[in-house]
């Protein structure tokens, strides 16, 4: 008997010695406790000392990791508890920024606004490895570290330009800083480093010609060129239509406009929103046509925006569906997106997020067992 996979149709002998375990990983963020959100606000106003602020953050990381471990997840994160947002952590607190940057509009009408650079040079104020160092003090489970993509930060450069600081010089500095951010995480023992590329699908929406997306892909490739082939195996790219306050910014954009370009990037893994897609099988067909070994795709089997907690059986069925199109050796599971990419988003309860993660872990195992029993 062949594995139930109209996709690869691997014969039984293809599975000899194959580990039937399907890897599963989170994306990153977990909703912050209110005490952390309040601490950020008080610290920004100067009404909370640095010592008190860091103590509150440290306790939130410890508690989050403890709850993450309880889900059985083989790979965890720190829940991004001390990031102001997934996108702005490197630049939070810089003095050479203005508040009049690109507005990202969400389907429900709300928006998030990026700052713009007011002068050069461009440098990170915070590197993601600093979060990793703290998290490692509280666990021995492999830790995944998410970093913002250079393409998202490229939007900081003002359209009118800057005196004595050209856009090309800015991009040179950005590539260097982004590579430093990733390398620091690899050097500090991250299980893997995930570039958050939520603006990929948005680029197709803003510019249907594909030129903006192409420029983003080129910029990410410049950063990846700083790493060896072995190092790139531990680097992945996350794509989704954006998730914030139970809304998205580009779910109406067809994956066919993104995936061929996305899968051209030379990384070890792709983390892809899928659970909330209206026609998952059509998207999986696009994946099958464009994904080439040895790259692995972690398909989203959990919808963070939907308040309903998936059952392990629902997750299992989504994994089995994906296995019809993706060879098992290239298949993993994940959540569609982080549960709270922006620090002040509490639209999802913490306990709901952990319940969903637990369902992903258990459902992925159920699927692995069923697929393994179908072999031979």
N, C-alpha and C positions, 0 to 999 in steps of 0.2 A: 504493500500500500504506500502511496505517496502522501506526504504531508498535505493537508487541505490548503493548497496554495495554487490557485489558477495562475499566479504570478510567476514564480520561478520554476514550478514543477520539478523540484529536486527529487531525484530517485533515492531509494533507501540507502544505497551505498554512499550517497553524498553526506549522510549524517553520521557515518562511522567516526567516532572520536569527537563529535561535535557537542559542545556544551549547550544544552537546551535552555539554560538560564537566559532570560530576557532582561537585560539591564534596565533599571528604572532610576530616574533622577528628577529632582525638583527643578524649577526654574530659578527661584531665588527668594522673593519677598514673602513675608508673613505679616498680617496686620499688626501694627505696633499697639501695645497697651496704651491706654489714655495717659498714664503717668509719663510715658516717654514723649508723647506728642506735647503734653503740657511742659515737660522739661525743656524740649527744644524751644518752645515759645518763650519761656522764662529766661533761658540762657541767651537767646537772641536779644531780649530786652535788657539784659544785664541784671535781672533780679534773681538769678541763680548762679552760684559760684561754679567755676570749672570743676572743682572737686565733687560737688554735689551732682552736677550734670553727668560726669563720667561714671560716678557710682550708680546712678539710675540706669544709664545705658548698659553698663557691665552686667547688672542684675537682669536686665531684659534679655541680653544675649544668652546668659546662663540658663534662664528659664525657657527661652525659646529652643535652645539646643536640647534641653532635657525633654521637652515635649516632642521635638523632632525625632529624637532617638526612640521614644515610645511608640512611634508609628511603625517601626521596623524598617524604615527607609535605609537602604544600604549606602546611600550617599546623602549628605545633608548640606544645609547652608546655615548661616547665622540669622537667616530671616531678614537680612538687611535692616536690622533694628536701629542701627545708628547712622544709616544713610538718609540724608534729607530727601533724596529721590534717587532712583536708579540712574537718572540721566545727569544730574547736576553735582553728584558727590565730589568730582575732581575739582570743581571750580567754586564750590560753596565757600564764601568768605573772601574771595579775591577782591582786590580794590580796583582793578581795571575793567569793571563791567558796568554796563548800563542796563536798565530794566525794560528796554523797548525792543526786544527781539521777536523772533518768529512766534506766532500764535498757532498752537495746534488745536484745532476744533474737533470736538467729539460729537457723536451722533445725537446726544441728548441736549446739545446746545452749550455745554460748559467748555472751557478751554484752559489749556496750560500755556504759559508764555516763557520762552527761553530768554536769557539776557543776550546782549551783544558785547563784543569786545570794544573797549574804548581806546585802548592803546596796546602796543606790543611791549615786550615779547609775550607770547602765550606760554604759560607754564601751569602744570597741575599744582594745586595746593594740597590735595590729599590723594594718595595712591591706595588702590583697593587692598593691597597687601597688608595695610594697617588693620583692616577689619579681620582679615584672615589670621593675623597674629593673635588677636584677642580670642577669636573663636576656638583656636587650637588649644587654648588653655582649659577648655571645658569638655573636650571630647577626644576620643581616639578613632571615631568613625571618619571615613574619608569626607573631606569638605570640598565642595564645589564653590568656586568664586566667580561671581558675575562682574563684568566690567562694561562700561558704556562703549559703544562703537565710535571710532573716529569720525564716521560719517555724520552721526548726530551732532557731535561737537563742531563739525565744520560749519554748521548753521550759525555759529556765534560770530562769524566774521561779517561785518556790516556790508550791505550792498553798495554803499557809497565809498567803501574802502577806508584805509587809514593812512595818515601821513607817515612816511618813513617806515612803513611796515606793510609790504605787499601781501597779497593773498597767497602767493606761492611761498613766501617766507613763512607765513602763518601755517600753511599746510605742512611745510618741512618740520616746523616745531611740533605741530600736532601729531604727525607720524612718529616722531621721536618720543613724545610724551606717552602716546598710546602704547607703543611697544614697551616702554619702561614699565607702564602699569601692568601689562600682561606678564612680562618677564619677572617682575617682582613677585607675582602670585605663584608662578611656576617654581621660582627659586625657594619660596617659602612653603612648598609642599602641597599646593592645591592639587586635589585629585584631577581636576580639569578647570579650564578657564573658559567661561562663556561670554561671548560678545553679544550684548543686547542690541539687536538690529531691528527694532520695531518700526523705524522709519523707512524700511525697505518697501513695504506694501504702500505706505503713505506716499513714497516718491512716485510710484506708478499713478496714484490718484492725482497728485499735483502736476505731473508732467507725463501724459499718456505717450509722448514720443519716445520715452525710455532714456532720454539723455541724462536726466537727473539720477535715475537708478544706476546708469552706467558709470557716472562719476563717483557715486557712492561705492560701487563694487571696486572700481579702480583704486580708490583711497584705502579701502580695507585691504586690498591685495598688497599695497605698498607697505602696510604695517606687517602683514603676514610674511612678506619677503625678508623680514628681519629675523626670522626663526628657521631652524633646521627642520628637515622632514620629520624627524622624531619628535621635536617639540610641537609641531603642528598637529600631531596625533592627539595631543592633550588640549587642543583648542577647538571650541565649537562656536556655532552661530545660532542665535535664537531669533526666530521670526514670528510675529503675531500682528494682528490688526490694532494693537494698542489696547490696553485695558486700564480703565480708571473710573472709579465711582460707578461701577456697573454699566459702563458704556465703552465704546470703541471709536477709533478715528478712521479706520479704513477697512472695515469688514465687508464693505460693498465692492472691494477691489478683487478681481479674479486672480487666483494664484497663478494662472498661466502666464500672467505678465511679470511675475517675480521669480518663480522657481528655476527656470533655465539659467538665469543669470546667477541666482543665489548658489546653485549647486556647482557653479564653475569655481567657486572659492576653494582653495586647497587647505581644508581643515579636516579634522578627524570625525566631527559629528555636526549634525544639524538638529536643532530643537524646534519643533514646528507645531503651531496651533492647529488643531484638527477637530477636537471634540465638538466645538461649537459651529463647525461648518455645516451648512444645510445639505450639501451633497458630498459626503466624505469619500464615497467610492470614486467619483469623478476626479477629486483632488488626488486620491491615491494613485489613480491611473497616470496623472501628470508626474507624480513622484517616480513611479516605476519607469517612465520614459526618460527621466533626466538624472536619476541617482545612479552613480557608478561606484563599484567597489574600489577600495575597501571602506569608503565612507559609510557611516551609520546615521540613520535618521531616527530620532526619538519623537514619536508621534504623540500629540496631545490626546490624552484619554480622559482628562478631567477639565471641566469648564468652570473656572474660578468665578465667573460672573453669575452663573446660575446658583441661586441659594440652595437648591436641592442637592443633597449629598448623594453622589453616585453609589450604587451598590457594587461590591466586588464582582458580581456576575455581569453587571453592565460594562464594567471596565474590561472584564475577560472578553466579552463579545466584541468590543471595539478593537482589542488586540488581535483577535482571530480575524476580524475583518481586514485589518492592516496586513496580516500575514498572507492574505490572498494576493497581495501585490508586492510585498517587500520580502526578500529572502531573510530567514531568521537570523542569519549571521550579520545582517545589516539593520536589524530592527531593535528599537528600544522604546520605552514609554516615558512620558513626562506629563506635566500639567500644561494647559494651553498658554498660560502666562503666570507671572507672579501674582500673588493674592493682594498685594498692596504696593505697586511700584513707586507711588508717591507717598511720602511719609505721613501725610495727613488723611489718607484714604482709609476709612474704617467701615466701608460699605459691606464688607464681609467680616463676620465674627472670627476671632482667632480659633475658637474651637471648631467652627465649620471648616476652616482651612485645614486643620490637622486631621479632621475626620475624612476629608476628601483625599488627603495624602495617604492616609491609612488604606482607603479603598483602592487607590492606585497601586499600592504595594501588594495588597492581597489579590487584587484582580489580575495583575500582571503574573503573579505566581500561579494562579489558577489557569491562565492561558498557557503558560510554559508547560505545566503538567499535562494539559490536554493535547498540546501540540506534540509533546514528547511521546505520549501514549499512541499517537497516530502514526509514529514512525515504525516501519517494519511490518 
